[in-house]
Amino acid sequence: TYYYETYGIKLFGQKILTISRAVAESTGIAWQNIDNTYAFVVIRFGIVFLIVMMIAYFILGKYLKCHKNLVGAIYVIVICVVGITENFLLNAGMNFSIFMIAEMIASKKYWG
């Protein structure tokens, strides 16, 4: 609620101030972060980026279905659900579906 009220939602996003837990503990400043990936994306990067991200995940789902990759599909579903409570969907080190999207985009077989 704090971030929605303070920054609002913009079409192309904006710079926001977040305080990591480590910085908060070492300086005494109150910890400020957004734990929901989708809320973070819409506030920080904007509505346009959120829509592009959602379309990419939707197309990835179709791609995985087309290639009968059940394990990949389950992984993507789980990671998208976890994105509701954690803010790491944009971190490639913790979210391998970013690489799956890159592979899908690079795949000439899928696109024709």
Buried (B, 14 or more C-beta within 10 A) or exposed (E): EEBEEEBEBBEEBEEEEEEEEEEBEEEEEEEBEBEBBBBBBBBBBBBEBBEEBEEBBEBBBEBBEEBEBEEBBEBBBEBBEBBEEBBBBBEEEEBEBBEBBEEBEEEEEBEE
